[in-house]
Amino acid sequence: MSTPQLDSTKIVEQCENCAAKTPHTVTVDLVTESDKEETVAYSREPYRITECTQCETETRQRMNNV
């Protein structure tokens, strides 16, 4: 019997909404945190964004706070 293969773009993580370990899509985005035009270029921060493939709940975590 073969083992089901998980899509290589998915990571299994705990989903608080599903209360189970489920596949998640994980990306890293640079988010601009300042509205001031003169500091926009310096206010980008990396965020880890996860989306549960079961319930579609999205979570964002600022990577500088890890």
C-alpha positions as CSV (number, residue, x, y, z in Angstrom):
1,M,0.0,0.0,0.0
2,S,1.4,3.4,-0.9
3,T,1.7,6.4,1.4
4,P,-0.2,9.5,0.3
5,Q,2.2,12.2,-0.8
6,L,1.8,15.7,0.6
7,D,2.1,18.5,-2.0
8,S,5.7,19.9,-1.7
9,T,4.3,23.4,-1.4
10,K,2.3,22.5,1.8
11,I,3.6,22.3,5.4
12,V,1.7,20.3,8.1
13,E,1.2,22.6,11.1
14,Q,-1.3,22.9,14.0
15,C,-4.4,24.9,13.0
16,E,-6.0,26.5,16.0
17,N,-9.3,26.8,14.2
18,C,-9.4,23.2,13.1
19,A,-7.8,22.0,16.4
20,A,-5.7,19.5,14.3
21,K,-2.5,19.3,12.3
22,T,-3.5,20.2,8.7
23,P,-1.6,21.1,5.5
24,H,-0.9,24.8,5.3
25,T,0.4,27.0,2.5
26,V,3.2,29.1,3.8
27,T,4.6,32.3,2.3
28,V,6.8,35.2,3.4
29,D,5.8,38.7,2.5
30,L,7.4,42.1,3.0
31,V,4.8,44.4,4.6
32,T,5.1,48.1,4.7
33,E,4.2,49.3,8.2
34,S,4.6,53.1,7.8
35,D,2.2,55.4,6.0
36,K,4.7,58.3,6.0
37,E,6.0,58.8,2.5
38,E,9.5,59.6,3.6
39,T,10.0,56.4,5.6
40,V,8.1,53.9,3.4
41,A,11.3,52.5,1.9
42,Y,12.7,51.7,5.4
43,S,9.5,50.4,7.1
44,R,9.2,47.0,5.3
45,E,9.2,44.0,7.7
46,P,9.1,40.3,6.8
47,Y,5.9,38.4,7.8
48,R,5.3,34.7,7.7
49,I,1.8,34.0,6.3
50,T,0.1,30.7,6.7
51,E,-3.2,29.6,5.3
52,C,-4.9,26.3,6.4
53,T,-6.0,24.4,3.3
54,Q,-8.9,22.8,5.3
55,C,-10.6,25.9,6.8
56,E,-8.8,28.7,4.9
57,T,-7.9,30.5,8.1
58,E,-4.9,32.9,7.6
59,T,-2.4,33.8,10.2
60,R,0.4,36.4,10.0
61,Q,3.5,36.5,12.2
62,R,6.0,39.3,12.1
63,M,9.4,37.6,11.7
64,N,11.3,40.2,13.7
65,N,9.3,39.3,16.8
66,V,10.0,35.6,16.6
